[in-house]
Amino acid sequence: MKNIGLVLEGGGMKGLYTAGVLEYFMEKNLFFPYVVGVSAGACMGATYLSR
C-alpha cells in the first residue's frame, strides 16, 4: 500500500472505534505511509505510527 493514507476523525467515543480498527490493522500487519488525524484521531494516529 504505497499511496494510501488514513484520515482519522476526532470526537470522543468515535476514538474507541478508531482504536479498534487500528488494532486490527496492526494485527494484520497493514501499515499506511500517511496518517492524518484530528483531536482523538491525532492521538490514535500517533499511537498507530509508533507501533
mmCIF file as Biopython writes it, N, C-alpha, C and O atoms, coordinates in Angstrom:
data_model
#
loop_
_atom_site.group_PDB
_atom_site.id
_atom_site.type_symbol
_atom_site.label_atom_id
_atom_site.label_alt_id
_atom_site.label_comp_id
_atom_site.label_asym_id
_atom_site.label_entity_id
_atom_site.label_seq_id
_atom_site.pdbx_PDB_ins_code
_atom_site.Cartn_x
_atom_site.Cartn_y
_atom_site.Cartn_z
_atom_site.occupancy
_atom_site.B_iso_or_equiv
_atom_site.auth_seq_id
_atom_site.auth_asym_id
_atom_site.pdbx_PDB_model_num
ATOM 1   N N  . MET A ? 1  ? 0.851   -1.177 0.000  1.0 0.0 1  A 1 
ATOM 2   C CA . MET A ? 1  ? 0.000   0.000  0.000  1.0 0.0 1  A 1 
ATOM 3   C C  . MET A ? 1  ? 0.890   1.230  0.000  1.0 0.0 1  A 1 
ATOM 4   O O  . MET A ? 1  ? 1.219   1.770  1.057  1.0 0.0 1  A 1 
ATOM 5   N N  . LYS A ? 2  ? 1.266   1.657  -1.153 1.0 0.0 2  A 1 
ATOM 6   C CA . LYS A ? 2  ? 2.227   2.749  -1.251 1.0 0.0 2  A 1 
ATOM 7   C C  . LYS A ? 2  ? 1.603   4.128  -1.160 1.0 0.0 2  A 1 
ATOM 8   O O  . LYS A ? 2  ? 2.168   5.008  -0.511 1.0 0.0 2  A 1 
ATOM 9   N N  . ASN A ? 3  ? 0.470   4.344  -1.781 1.0 0.0 3  A 1 
ATOM 10  C CA . ASN A ? 3  ? -0.094  5.687  -1.853 1.0 0.0 3  A 1 
ATOM 11  C C  . ASN A ? 3  ? -1.434  5.809  -1.154 1.0 0.0 3  A 1 
ATOM 12  O O  . ASN A ? 3  ? -2.271  6.620  -1.551 1.0 0.0 3  A 1 
ATOM 13  N N  . ILE A ? 4  ? -1.645  5.021  -0.129 1.0 0.0 4  A 1 
ATOM 14  C CA . ILE A ? 4  ? -2.905  5.070  0.605  1.0 0.0 4  A 1 
ATOM 15  C C  . ILE A ? 4  ? -2.642  5.674  1.969  1.0 0.0 4  A 1 
ATOM 16  O O  . ILE A ? 4  ? -1.680  5.308  2.645  1.0 0.0 4  A 1 
ATOM 17  N N  . GLY A ? 5  ? -3.497  6.599  2.371  1.0 0.0 5  A 1 
ATOM 18  C CA . GLY A ? 5  ? -3.353  7.217  3.679  1.0 0.0 5  A 1 
ATOM 19  C C  . GLY A ? 5  ? -4.610  7.037  4.507  1.0 0.0 5  A 1 
ATOM 20  O O  . GLY A ? 5  ? -5.677  6.719  3.983  1.0 0.0 5  A 1 
ATOM 21  N N  . LEU A ? 6  ? -4.467  7.245  5.803  1.0 0.0 6  A 1 
ATOM 22  C CA . LEU A ? 6  ? -5.600  7.183  6.720  1.0 0.0 6  A 1 
ATOM 23  C C  . LEU A ? 6  ? -5.956  8.589  7.168  1.0 0.0 6  A 1 
ATOM 24  O O  . LEU A ? 6  ? -5.074  9.399  7.456  1.0 0.0 6  A 1 
ATOM 25  N N  . VAL A ? 7  ? -7.235  8.874  7.227  1.0 0.0 7  A 1 
ATOM 26  C CA . VAL A ? 7  ? -7.741  10.110 7.811  1.0 0.0 7  A 1 
ATOM 27  C C  . VAL A ? 7  ? -8.574  9.686  9.013  1.0 0.0 7  A 1 
ATOM 28  O O  . VAL A ? 7  ? -9.599  9.022  8.863  1.0 0.0 7  A 1 
ATOM 29  N N  . LEU A ? 8  ? -8.129  10.070 10.201 1.0 0.0 8  A 1 
ATOM 30  C CA . LEU A ? 8  ? -8.763  9.630  11.444 1.0 0.0 8  A 1 
ATOM 31  C C  . LEU A ? 8  ? -9.547  10.779 12.058 1.0 0.0 8  A 1 
ATOM 32  O O  . LEU A ? 8  ? -9.011  11.863 12.288 1.0 0.0 8  A 1 
ATOM 33  N N  . GLU A ? 9  ? -10.823 10.526 12.319 1.0 0.0 9  A 1 
ATOM 34  C CA . GLU A ? 9  ? -11.709 11.557 12.824 1.0 0.0 9  A 1 
ATOM 35  C C  . GLU A ? 9  ? -11.509 11.798 14.312 1.0 0.0 9  A 1 
ATOM 36  O O  . GLU A ? 9  ? -10.962 10.959 15.029 1.0 0.0 9  A 1 
ATOM 37  N N  . GLY A ? 10 ? -11.954 12.936 14.751 1.0 0.0 10 A 1 
ATOM 38  C CA . GLY A ? 10 ? -11.979 13.246 16.178 1.0 0.0 10 A 1 
ATOM 39  C C  . GLY A ? 10 ? -13.389 13.045 16.694 1.0 0.0 10 A 1 
ATOM 40  O O  . GLY A ? 10 ? -14.309 12.756 15.928 1.0 0.0 10 A 1 
ATOM 41  N N  . GLY A ? 11 ? -13.548 13.197 17.979 1.0 0.0 11 A 1 
ATOM 42  C CA . GLY A ? 11 ? -14.897 13.142 18.530 1.0 0.0 11 A 1 
ATOM 43  C C  . GLY A ? 11 ? -15.122 12.036 19.527 1.0 0.0 11 A 1 
ATOM 44  O O  . GLY A ? 11 ? -15.749 11.026 19.206 1.0 0.0 11 A 1 
ATOM 45  N N  . GLY A ? 12 ? -14.626 12.209 20.719 1.0 0.0 12 A 1 
ATOM 46  C CA . GLY A ? 12 ? -14.941 11.361 21.865 1.0 0.0 12 A 1 
ATOM 47  C C  . GLY A ? 12 ? -15.036 9.872  21.611 1.0 0.0 12 A 1 
ATOM 48  O O  . GLY A ? 12 ? -14.026 9.199  21.406 1.0 0.0 12 A 1 
ATOM 49  N N  . MET A ? 13 ? -16.253 9.364  21.626 1.0 0.0 13 A 1 
ATOM 50  C CA . MET A ? 13 ? -16.489 7.920  21.550 1.0 0.0 13 A 1 
ATOM 51  C C  . MET A ? 13 ? -16.064 7.320  20.211 1.0 0.0 13 A 1 
ATOM 52  O O  . MET A ? 13 ? -15.780 6.125  20.138 1.0 0.0 13 A 1 
ATOM 53  N N  . LYS A ? 14 ? -16.017 8.120  19.161 1.0 0.0 14 A 1 
ATOM 54  C CA . LYS A ? 14 ? -15.543 7.605  17.874 1.0 0.0 14 A 1 
ATOM 55  C C  . LYS A ? 14 ? -14.096 7.140  17.984 1.0 0.0 14 A 1 
ATOM 56  O O  . LYS A ? 14 ? -13.661 6.258  17.242 1.0 0.0 14 A 1 
ATOM 57  N N  . GLY A ? 15 ? -13.357 7.733  18.909 1.0 0.0 15 A 1 
ATOM 58  C CA . GLY A ? 15 ? -11.965 7.343  19.117 1.0 0.0 15 A 1 
ATOM 59  C C  . GLY A ? 15 ? -11.828 5.891  19.533 1.0 0.0 15 A 1 
ATOM 60  O O  . GLY A ? 15 ? -10.843 5.239  19.186 1.0 0.0 15 A 1 
ATOM 61  N N  . LEU A ? 16 ? -12.799 5.377  20.270 1.0 0.0 16 A 1 
ATOM 62  C CA . LEU A ? 16 ? -12.756 3.968  20.674 1.0 0.0 16 A 1 
ATOM 63  C C  . LEU A ? 16 ? -12.903 3.049  19.468 1.0 0.0 16 A 1 
ATOM 64  O O  . LEU A ? 16 ? -12.223 2.028  19.369 1.0 0.0 16 A 1 
ATOM 65  N N  . TYR A ? 17 ? -13.787 3.414  18.562 1.0 0.0 17 A 1 
ATOM 66  C CA . TYR A ? 17 ? -13.947 2.640  17.329 1.0 0.0 17 A 1 
ATOM 67  C C  . TYR A ? 17 ? -12.652 2.687  16.520 1.0 0.0 17 A 1 
ATOM 68  O O  . TYR A ? 17 ? -12.178 1.664  16.024 1.0 0.0 17 A 1 
ATOM 69  N N  . THR A ? 18 ? -12.093 3.879  16.397 1.0 0.0 18 A 1 
ATOM 70  C CA . THR A ? 18 ? -10.854 4.052  15.645 1.0 0.0 18 A 1 
ATOM 71  C C  . THR A ? 18 ? -9.734  3.211  16.242 1.0 0.0 18 A 1 
ATOM 72  O O  . THR A ? 18 ? -8.952  2.608  15.507 1.0 0.0 18 A 1 
ATOM 73  N N  . ALA A ? 19 ? -9.651  3.166  17.561 1.0 0.0 19 A 1 
ATOM 74  C CA . ALA A ? 19 ? -8.616  2.366  18.224 1.0 0.0 19 A 1 
ATOM 75  C C  . ALA A ? 19 ? -8.756  0.893  17.858 1.0 0.0 19 A 1 
ATOM 76  O O  . ALA A ? 19 ? -7.756  0.215  17.622 1.0 0.0 19 A 1 
ATOM 77  N N  . GLY A ? 20 ? -9.972  0.400  17.810 1.0 0.0 20 A 1 
ATOM 78  C CA . GLY A ? 20 ? -10.203 -0.994 17.438 1.0 0.0 20 A 1 
ATOM 79  C C  . GLY A ? 20 ? -9.812  -1.287 16.004 1.0 0.0 20 A 1 
ATOM 80  O O  . GLY A ? 20 ? -9.227  -2.331 15.714 1.0 0.0 20 A 1 
ATOM 81  N N  . VAL A ? 21 ? -10.132 -0.376 15.114 1.0 0.0 21 A 1 
ATOM 82  C CA . VAL A ? 21 ? -9.776  -0.551 13.700 1.0 0.0 21 A 1 
ATOM 83  C C  . VAL A ? 21 ? -8.260  -0.549 13.536 1.0 0.0 21 A 1 
ATOM 84  O O  . VAL A ? 21 ? -7.710  -1.383 12.817 1.0 0.0 21 A 1 
ATOM 85  N N  . LEU A ? 22 ? -7.589  0.381  14.198 1.0 0.0 22 A 1 
ATOM 86  C CA . LEU A ? 22 ? -6.131  0.448  14.088 1.0 0.0 22 A 1 
ATOM 87  C C  . LEU A ? 22 ? -5.468  -0.781 14.705 1.0 0.0 22 A 1 
ATOM 88  O O  . LEU A ? 22 ? -4.448  -1.252 14.202 1.0 0.0 22 A 1 
ATOM 89  N N  . GLU A ? 23 ? -6.033  -1.296 15.780 1.0 0.0 23 A 1 
ATOM 90  C CA . GLU A ? 23 ? -5.502  -2.525 16.381 1.0 0.0 23 A 1 
ATOM 91  C C  . GLU A ? 23 ? -5.617  -3.687 15.394 1.0 0.0 23 A 1 
ATOM 92  O O  . GLU A ? 23 ? -4.696  -4.495 15.272 1.0 0.0 23 A 1 
ATOM 93  N N  . TYR A ? 24 ? -6.742  -3.768 14.693 1.0 0.0 24 A 1 
ATOM 94  C CA . TYR A ? 24 ? -6.926  -4.804 13.675 1.0 0.0 24 A 1 
ATOM 95  C C  . TYR A ? 24 ? -5.879  -4.653 12.567 1.0 0.0 24 A 1 
ATOM 96  O O  . TYR A ? 24 ? -5.270  -5.635 12.143 1.0 0.0 24 A 1 
ATOM 97  N N  . PHE A ? 25 ? -5.675  -3.419 12.102 1.0 0.0 25 A 1 
ATOM 98  C CA . PHE A ? 25 ? -4.667  -3.181 11.065 1.0 0.0 25 A 1 
ATOM 99  C C  . PHE A ? 25 ? -3.295  -3.668 11.526 1.0 0.0 25 A 1 
ATOM 100 O O  . PHE A ? 25 ? -2.569  -4.298 10.756 1.0 0.0 25 A 1 
ATOM 101 N N  . MET A ? 26 ? -2.937  -3.378 12.780 1.0 0.0 26 A 1 
ATOM 102 C CA . MET A ? 26 ? -1.631  -3.791 13.292 1.0 0.0 26 A 1 
ATOM 103 C C  . MET A ? 26 ? -1.529  -5.309 13.411 1.0 0.0 26 A 1 
ATOM 104 O O  . MET A ? 26 ? -0.479  -5.883 13.124 1.0 0.0 26 A 1 
ATOM 105 N N  . GLU A ? 27 ? -2.611  -5.962 13.832 1.0 0.0 27 A 1 
ATOM 106 C CA . GLU A ? 27 ? -2.609  -7.427 13.928 1.0 0.0 27 A 1 
ATOM 107 C C  . GLU A ? 27 ? -2.402  -8.076 12.569 1.0 0.0 27 A 1 
ATOM 108 O O  . GLU A ? 27 ? -1.775  -9.130 12.468 1.0 0.0 27 A 1 
ATOM 109 N N  . LYS A ? 28 ? -2.928  -7.448 11.524 1.0 0.0 28 A 1 
ATOM 110 C CA . LYS A ? 28 ? -2.819  -7.982 10.163 1.0 0.0 28 A 1 
ATOM 111 C C  . LYS A ? 28 ? -1.614  -7.426 9.410  1.0 0.0 28 A 1 
ATOM 112 O O  . LYS A ? 28 ? -1.465  -7.667 8.212  1.0 0.0 28 A 1 
ATOM 113 N N  . ASN A ? 29 ? -0.747  -6.676 10.113 1.0 0.0 29 A 1 
ATOM 114 C CA . ASN A ? 29 ? 0.444   -6.054 9.513  1.0 0.0 29 A 1 
ATOM 115 C C  . ASN A ? 29 ? 0.101   -5.148 8.339  1.0 0.0 29 A 1 
ATOM 116 O O  . ASN A ? 29 ? 0.806   -5.135 7.330  1.0 0.0 29 A 1 
ATOM 117 N N  . LEU A ? 30 ? -0.972  -4.396 8.474  1.0 0.0 30 A 1 
ATOM 118 C CA . LEU A ? 30 ? -1.359  -3.403 7.473  1.0 0.0 30 A 1 
ATOM 119 C C  . LEU A ? 30 ? -0.895  -2.039 7.965  1.0 0.0 30 A 1 
ATOM 120 O O  . LEU A ? 30 ? -1.423  -1.508 8.941  1.0 0.0 30 A 1 
ATOM 121 N N  . PHE A ? 31 ? 0.090   -1.484 7.287  1.0 0.0 31 A 1 
ATOM 122 C CA . PHE A ? 31 ? 0.622   -0.190 7.688  1.0 0.0 31 A 1 
ATOM 123 C C  . PHE A ? 31 ? 0.522   0.783  6.527  1.0 0.0 31 A 1 
ATOM 124 O O  . PHE A ? 31 ? 0.740   0.414  5.373  1.0 0.0 31 A 1 
ATOM 125 N N  . PHE A ? 32 ? 0.195   2.013  6.837  1.0 0.0 32 A 1 
ATOM 126 C CA . PHE A ? 32 ? -0.037  3.049  5.845  1.0 0.0 32 A 1 
ATOM 127 C C  . PHE A ? 32 ? 1.016   4.138  6.007  1.0 0.0 32 A 1 
ATOM 128 O O  . PHE A ? 32 ? 1.332   4.529  7.131  1.0 0.0 32 A 1 
ATOM 129 N N  . PRO A ? 33 ? 1.561   4.633  4.897  1.0 0.0 33 A 1 
ATOM 130 C CA . PRO A ? 33 ? 2.628   5.628  4.999  1.0 0.0 33 A 1 
ATOM 131 C C  . PRO A ? 33 ? 2.143   7.018  5.403  1.0 0.0 33 A 1 
ATOM 132 O O  . PRO A ? 33 ? 2.937   7.829  5.879  1.0 0.0 33 A 1 
ATOM 133 N N  . TYR A ? 34 ? 0.871   7.304  5.225  1.0 0.0 34 A 1 
ATOM 134 C CA . TYR A ? 34 ? 0.338   8.633  5.525  1.0 0.0 34 A 1 
ATOM 135 C C  . TYR A ? 34 ? -0.811  8.511  6.509  1.0 0.0 34 A 1 
ATOM 136 O O  . TYR A ? 34 ? -1.764  7.767  6.277  1.0 0.0 34 A 1 
ATOM 137 N N  . VAL A ? 35 ? -0.717  9.241  7.606  1.0 0.0 35 A 1 
ATOM 138 C CA . VAL A ? 35 ? -1.774  9.233  8.614  1.0 0.0 35 A 1 
ATOM 139 C C  . VAL A ? 35 ? -2.022  10.667 9.054  1.0 0.0 35 A 1 
ATOM 140 O O  . VAL A ? 35 ? -1.097  11.379 9.445  1.0 0.0 35 A 1 
ATOM 141 N N  . VAL A ? 36 ? -3.291  11.085 8.983  1.0 0.0 36 A 1 
ATOM 142 C CA . VAL A ? 36 ? -3.700  12.421 9.417  1.0 0.0 36 A 1 
ATOM 143 C C  . VAL A ? 36 ? -4.851  12.248 10.393 1.0 0.0 36 A 1 
ATOM 144 O O  . VAL A ? 36 ? -5.762  11.456 10.151 1.0 0.0 36 A 1 
ATOM 145 N N  . GLY A ? 37 ? -4.813  12.986 11.494 1.0 0.0 37 A 1 
ATOM 146 C CA . GLY A ? 37 ? -5.895  12.877 12.465 1.0 0.0 37 A 1 
ATOM 147 C C  . GLY A ? 37 ? -6.210  14.205 13.114 1.0 0.0 37 A 1 
ATOM 148 O O  . GLY A ? 37 ? -5.380  15.113 13.149 1.0 0.0 37 A 1 
ATOM 149 N N  . VAL A ? 38 ? -7.416  14.302 13.626 1.0 0.0 38 A 1 
ATOM 150 C CA . VAL A ? 38 ? -7.878  15.490 14.337 1.0 0.0 38 A 1 
ATOM 151 C C  . VAL A ? 38 ? -8.342  15.054 15.717 1.0 0.0 38 A 1 
ATOM 152 O O  . VAL A ? 38 ? -9.052  14.057 15.847 1.0 0.0 38 A 1 
ATOM 153 N N  . SER A ? 39 ? -7.950  15.789 16.743 1.0 0.0 39 A 1 
ATOM 154 C CA . SER A ? 39 ? -8.379  15.546 18.117 1.0 0.0 39 A 1 
ATOM 155 C C  . SER A ? 39 ? -8.050  14.110 18.531 1.0 0.0 39 A 1 
ATOM 156 O O  . SER A ? 39 ? -6.880  13.728 18.536 1.0 0.0 39 A 1 
ATOM 157 N N  . ALA A ? 40 ? -9.053  13.317 18.876 1.0 0.0 40 A 1 
ATOM 158 C CA . ALA A ? 40 ? -8.803  11.929 19.295 1.0 0.0 40 A 1 
ATOM 159 C C  . ALA A ? 40 ? -8.129  11.140 18.173 1.0 0.0 40 A 1 
ATOM 160 O O  . ALA A ? 40 ? -7.314  10.257 18.440 1.0 0.0 40 A 1 
ATOM 161 N N  . GLY A ? 41 ? -8.460  11.451 16.934 1.0 0.0 41 A 1 
ATOM 162 C CA . GLY A ? 41 ? -7.839  10.777 15.796 1.0 0.0 41 A 1 
ATOM 163 C C  . GLY A ? 41 ? -6.345  11.041 15.711 1.0 0.0 41 A 1 
ATOM 164 O O  . GLY A ? 41 ? -5.585  10.168 15.292 1.0 0.0 41 A 1 
ATOM 165 N N  . ALA A ? 42 ? -5.916  12.237 16.106 1.0 0.0 42 A 1 
ATOM 166 C CA . ALA A ? 42 ? -4.483  12.550 16.126 1.0 0.0 42 A 1 
ATOM 167 C C  . ALA A ? 42 ? -3.769  11.707 17.170 1.0 0.0 42 A 1 
ATOM 168 O O  . ALA A ? 42 ? -2.664  11.220 16.931 1.0 0.0 42 A 1 
ATOM 169 N N  . CYS A ? 43 ? -4.394  11.535 18.321 1.0 0.0 43 A 1 
ATOM 170 C CA . CYS A ? 43 ? -3.809  10.693 19.379 1.0 0.0 43 A 1 
ATOM 171 C C  . CYS A ? 43 ? -3.712  9.246  18.926 1.0 0.0 43 A 1 
ATOM 172 O O  . CYS A ? 43 ? -2.688  8.594  19.128 1.0 0.0 43 A 1 
ATOM 173 N N  . MET A ? 44 ? -4.774  8.745  18.314 1.0 0.0 44 A 1 
ATOM 174 C CA . MET A ? 44 ? -4.770  7.360  17.840 1.0 0.0 44 A 1 
ATOM 175 C C  . MET A ? 44 ? -3.764  7.181  16.712 1.0 0.0 44 A 1 
ATOM 176 O O  . MET A ? 44 ? -3.084  6.157  16.637 1.0 0.0 44 A 1 
ATOM 177 N N  . GLY A ? 45 ? -3.669  8.175  15.836 1.0 0.0 45 A 1 
ATOM 178 C CA . GLY A ? 45 ? -2.708  8.109  14.738 1.0 0.0 45 A 1 
ATOM 179 C C  . GLY A ? 45 ? -1.272  8.074  15.235 1.0 0.0 45 A 1 
ATOM 180 O O  . GLY A ? 45 ? -0.446  7.334  14.701 1.0 0.0 45 A 1 
ATOM 181 N N  . ALA A ? 46 ? -0.972  8.870  16.255 1.0 0.0 46 A 1 
ATOM 182 C CA . ALA A ? 46 ? 0.377   8.868  16.828 1.0 0.0 46 A 1 
ATOM 183 C C  . ALA A ? 46 ? 0.698   7.508  17.437 1.0 0.0 46 A 1 
ATOM 184 O O  . ALA A ? 46 ? 1.814   7.009  17.297 1.0 0.0 46 A 1 
ATOM 185 N N  . THR A ? 47 ? -0.270  6.918  18.106 1.0 0.0 47 A 1 
ATOM 186 C CA . THR A ? 47 ? -0.077  5.593  18.699 1.0 0.0 47 A 1 
ATOM 187 C C  . THR A ? 47 ? 0.151   4.550  17.612 1.0 0.0 47 A 1 
ATOM 188 O O  . THR A ? 47 ? 1.030   3.697  17.737 1.0 0.0 47 A 1 
ATOM 189 N N  . TYR A ? 48 ? -0.640  4.621  16.548 1.0 0.0 48 A 1 
ATOM 190 C CA . TYR A ? 48 ? -0.514  3.683  15.432 1.0 0.0 48 A 1 
ATOM 191 C C  . TYR A ? 48 ? 0.864   3.801  14.781 1.0 0.0 48 A 1 
ATOM 192 O O  . TYR A ? 48 ? 1.512   2.792  14.502 1.0 0.0 48 A 1 
ATOM 193 N N  . LEU A ? 49 ? 1.306   5.029  14.540 1.0 0.0 49 A 1 
ATOM 194 C CA . LEU A ? 49 ? 2.593   5.231  13.882 1.0 0.0 49 A 1 
ATOM 195 C C  . LEU A ? 49 ? 3.770   4.805  14.752 1.0 0.0 49 A 1 
ATOM 196 O O  . LEU A ? 49 ? 4.812   4.408  14.230 1.0 0.0 49 A 1 
ATOM 197 N N  . SER A ? 50 ? 3.618   4.883  16.063 1.0 0.0 50 A 1 
ATOM 198 C CA . SER A ? 50 ? 4.713   4.492  16.956 1.0 0.0 50 A 1 
ATOM 199 C C  . SER A ? 50 ? 4.829   2.977  17.087 1.0 0.0 50 A 1 
ATOM 200 O O  . SER A ? 50 ? 5.855   2.468  17.539 1.0 0.0 50 A 1 
ATOM 201 N N  . ARG A ? 51 ? 3.798   2.268  16.700 1.0 0.0 51 A 1 
ATOM 202 C CA . ARG A ? 51 ? 3.718   0.805  16.748 1.0 0.0 51 A 1 
ATOM 203 C C  . ARG A ? 51 ? 4.247   0.274  18.047 1.0 0.0 51 A 1 
ATOM 204 O O  . ARG A ? 51 ? 4.256   -0.938 18.259 1.0 0.0 51 A 1 
#
